[in-house]
Amino acid sequence: MSGLRVIPTWRHGHERLYVCRTDGRNIAWYDREAGRVNLLSEERREDVLAVLGPFVTGPVTVGPPPVPTPAELARLSLHPDDDLAPNRPGEALLIALDRDPGPPRRLRPDPRRRALAAEQTVGAALDRLEGAGWHTLHSVPLPGGDRIHHLVIGPGGLFCVRSLHTRGQRVVVTDPMVAVGRQAPRPLLRGLRADADRASYALTAEVHPLLALAEPSGLAVTTPLGEARVLRDSDLAELARTGGTLKPADVEALHAMARDRRTWSPV
């Protein structure tokens, strides 16, 4: 008997099978998705492969763990309090509503809840880009109490995304003004461009402004928008079809920089 046992775990949504000694220490793990058995010591190679035998599917590569990239090292050294990656869509609004939910009954709906619904709708659409090599950070805090609703990083570049609640309403965009239904037009694109400029400064990379409309009934853009884009939440999947701007290593490096709260303190 080798005295080894196999313990299944989940890490970042992927299953891993760890091989442990009787004292609980790991000596190898099998990443089924990558088709790789990572050995921490060559001395128990045959024992490890024997105990993993019933679990292995298809051909596998056996060897020491791959050397972490600079982006992975930066992530591993990041303090949890400074890591923005776990933020949920609308994280700042969720915290604000938890601290001050407002009166139980009011004549008009709390505008914070409409804004939260928009960020959650848009955020869910952006999170679905993850499988196409994109990363999305939500509620990125900026000095002065401002924040970027969503920052998207992928093969097609970087986008500073602002969510806008437009459910069931027609939106008319006359740069920089945005009119939602019967509401008075507001210069939303001007503020969005300013946020994108701050993100460009923090990341030393070009960041494009993108206004994301949550469930509008219609959209009319009456003037050219230049570098800015306006998309419905249902059209955000178009980003996955863009590429050729950033290599995978650049995407990972920029994501590692952007998820660090300290990156945003000088802007």
Stockholm file with secondary structure:
# STOCKHOLM 1.0

chainA/1-267         MSGLRVIPTWRHGHERLYVCRTDGRNIAWYDREAGRVNLLSEERREDVLAVLGPFVTGPVTVGPPPVPTPAELARLSLHPDDDLAPNRPGEALLIALDRDPGPPRRLRPDPRRRALAAEQTVGAALDRLEGAGWHTLHSVPLPGGDRIHHLVIGPGGLFCVRSLHTRGQRVVVTDPMVAVGRQAPRPLLRGLRADADRASYALTAEVHPLLALAEPSGLAVTTPLGEARVLRDSDLAELARTGGTLKPADVEALHAMARDRRTWSPV
#=GR chainA/1-267 SS CCCCEEEEEEETTEEEEEEECTTSCEEEEEETTTTEEEESCGGGHHHHHHHHGGGCCSCCEEESCCCCCHHHHHHHTSCGGGBCTTCCTTHHHHHHHHHCCCCSCCSSCCHHHHHHHHHHHHHHHHHTTGGGTCEEEEEEECGGGCEEEEEEEETTEEEEEEEEECTTCEEEEETTEEEETTSCCBCHHHHHHHHHHHHHHHHTSCEEEEEEEESCSEEEECSCCTTCEEEEGGGGGGGGGCCSSSCHHHHHHHHHHHTBGGGGTTC
#=GC SS_cons         CCCCEEEEEEETTEEEEEEECTTSCEEEEEETTTTEEEESCGGGHHHHHHHHGGGCCSCCEEESCCCCCHHHHHHHTSCGGGBCTTCCTTHHHHHHHHHCCCCSCCSSCCHHHHHHHHHHHHHHHHHTTGGGTCEEEEEEECGGGCEEEEEEEETTEEEEEEEEECTTCEEEEETTEEEETTSCCBCHHHHHHHHHHHHHHHHTSCEEEEEEEESCSEEEECSCCTTCEEEEGGGGGGGGGCCSSSCHHHHHHHHHHHTBGGGGTTC
//
